[in-house]
């Protein structure tokens, strides 16, 4: 259960989904954010499960830290698609995606 929370749930909360064909940010930044989230969440869950009562607050802080740092995100849409009609449709969808993500997070 802890592995599921660390590897799947926590990164899904931090890194919002992208519209297909969209390059949100640099891939290395997104991978670093994912790795930071997985490792800090795993360490935080281990502290909550196996440490004494005095360190449980540190475990909660480690779990929340990636959300406080935030995920890298792009301010402008960058679509790489061969069809100009697809680029226009994706550009029109991009503000809707940002609005939806701001309401969720």
Sine and cosine of phi, psi and omega as CSV:
sin_phi,cos_phi,sin_psi,cos_psi,sin_omega,cos_omega
0.00,0.00,-0.64,0.77,0.00,-1.00
-0.91,0.41,-0.61,0.79,0.03,-1.00
-0.91,0.42,-0.65,0.76,0.04,-1.00
-0.88,0.47,-0.70,0.71,0.02,-1.00
-0.91,0.42,-0.65,0.76,-0.06,-1.00
-0.96,0.27,-0.67,0.74,-0.15,-0.99
-1.00,-0.03,-0.46,0.89,-0.07,-1.00
-0.92,-0.38,-0.82,0.58,-0.15,-0.99
-0.94,0.35,-0.78,0.63,-0.06,-1.00
-0.88,0.48,-0.71,0.70,0.06,-1.00
-0.91,0.42,-0.52,0.86,0.03,-1.00
-0.92,0.39,-0.54,0.84,0.04,-1.00
-0.95,0.31,-0.64,0.77,-0.06,-1.00
-0.97,0.23,-0.75,0.67,-0.08,-1.00
-0.99,-0.17,0.95,-0.30,-0.02,-1.00
-0.93,0.37,0.41,-0.91,0.02,-1.00
-0.93,0.38,0.40,-0.92,0.00,-1.00
-0.93,-0.36,0.44,-0.90,0.15,-0.99
-0.95,0.32,0.72,-0.70,0.02,-1.00
-0.84,0.54,0.69,-0.72,-0.03,-1.00
1.00,0.00,0.07,1.00,-0.06,-1.00
-0.95,-0.31,0.71,-0.70,0.12,-0.99
-0.98,-0.18,0.98,-0.20,-0.10,-0.99
-0.94,0.34,-0.86,0.50,0.02,-1.00
-0.60,-0.80,-0.04,-1.00,0.03,-1.00
-0.88,0.48,0.71,-0.71,-0.05,-1.00
-0.87,0.49,-0.62,0.78,-0.01,-1.00
-0.90,0.45,-0.62,0.79,0.04,-1.00
-0.91,0.41,-0.67,0.75,0.02,-1.00
-0.92,0.40,-0.63,0.78,0.02,-1.00
-0.92,0.38,-0.63,0.77,0.05,-1.00
-0.90,0.43,-0.64,0.77,0.06,-1.00
-0.90,0.44,-0.64,0.77,0.04,-1.00
-0.90,0.43,-0.72,0.69,-0.02,-1.00
-0.89,0.45,-0.67,0.74,0.03,-1.00
-0.88,0.47,-0.69,0.72,-0.01,-1.00
-0.90,0.44,-0.72,0.69,-0.03,-1.00
-0.90,0.44,-0.72,0.69,-0.06,-1.00
-0.94,0.35,-0.70,0.71,0.00,-1.00
-0.92,0.38,-0.60,0.80,0.04,-1.00
-0.92,0.39,-0.67,0.74,0.03,-1.00
-0.89,0.45,-0.69,0.72,0.03,-1.00
-0.91,0.41,-0.66,0.75,0.02,-1.00
-0.89,0.45,-0.67,0.75,0.05,-1.00
-0.92,0.40,-0.60,0.80,0.05,-1.00
-0.91,0.42,-0.64,0.77,0.05,-1.00
-0.90,0.43,-0.68,0.74,0.02,-1.00
-0.89,0.45,-0.58,0.81,-0.08,-1.00
-0.99,0.12,-0.62,0.78,-0.21,-0.98
-0.90,-0.44,-0.09,1.00,-0.07,-1.00
-0.99,-0.13,0.15,-0.99,0.03,-1.00
-0.96,0.27,0.14,-0.99,-0.10,-1.00
-0.86,0.51,-0.52,0.85,-0.09,-1.00
-0.94,0.33,-0.40,0.92,-0.07,-1.00
-0.98,-0.18,-0.01,1.00,-0.05,-1.00
-0.90,0.43,-0.52,0.85,0.08,-1.00
-0.90,0.44,-0.61,0.79,0.05,-1.00
-0.91,0.42,-0.58,0.81,0.05,-1.00
-0.90,0.44,-0.67,0.74,0.05,-1.00
-0.90,0.43,-0.64,0.77,0.03,-1.00
-0.89,0.45,-0.67,0.74,0.02,-1.00
-0.90,0.43,-0.58,0.82,0.03,-1.00
-0.93,0.36,-0.62,0.79,-0.04,-1.00
-1.00,0.09,-0.29,0.96,-0.08,-1.00
-0.84,0.54,-0.69,0.72,0.03,-1.00
-0.88,0.48,-0.57,0.82,0.04,-1.00
-0.94,0.33,-0.53,0.85,0.05,-1.00
-0.95,0.30,-0.58,0.81,0.04,-1.00
-0.94,0.35,-0.68,0.73,0.02,-1.00
1.00,-0.04,0.36,-0.93,-0.01,-1.00
-1.00,-0.09,0.51,-0.86,0.09,-1.00
-0.93,0.37,0.71,-0.71,0.03,-1.00
-0.59,-0.81,0.44,-0.90,-0.04,-1.00
-1.00,-0.01,0.53,-0.85,0.02,-1.00
-1.00,-0.05,-0.36,0.93,0.00,-1.00
-0.82,-0.58,0.53,-0.85,0.03,-1.00
-0.96,0.28,0.60,-0.80,0.05,-1.00
-0.72,-0.70,0.98,-0.21,-0.06,-1.00
-0.96,-0.29,0.69,-0.72,0.07,-1.00
-0.87,-0.49,1.00,-0.01,0.00,-1.00
-0.67,-0.74,0.57,-0.82,-0.08,-1.00
-0.95,0.30,-0.51,0.86,-0.08,-1.00
-1.00,0.04,0.80,-0.59,0.00,-1.00
-0.91,0.41,-0.51,0.86,0.04,-1.00
-0.92,0.40,-0.62,0.79,0.02,-1.00
-0.91,0.41,-0.63,0.78,0.03,-1.00
-0.90,0.44,-0.65,0.76,0.02,-1.00
-0.90,0.43,-0.70,0.72,0.00,-1.00
-0.91,0.41,-0.66,0.75,0.02,-1.00
-0.92,0.39,-0.61,0.79,0.05,-1.00
-0.90,0.43,-0.59,0.81,0.06,-1.00
-0.94,0.34,-0.53,0.85,0.00,-1.00
-0.97,0.23,-0.42,0.91,-0.12,-0.99
-0.86,0.51,-0.73,0.68,0.03,-1.00
-0.89,0.45,-0.54,0.84,0.04,-1.00
-0.91,0.41,-0.64,0.77,0.03,-1.00
-0.90,0.43,-0.68,0.73,0.02,-1.00
-0.89,0.45,-0.66,0.76,0.02,-1.00
-0.90,0.43,-0.68,0.73,0.01,-1.00
-0.90,0.44,-0.69,0.72,0.00,-1.00
-0.91,0.40,-0.58,0.81,0.02,-1.00
-0.93,0.36,-0.50,0.87,0.05,-1.00
-0.97,0.25,-0.55,0.84,0.01,-1.00
-0.97,0.26,-0.71,0.71,-0.08,-1.00
-0.99,-0.15,0.00,0.00,0.00,0.00
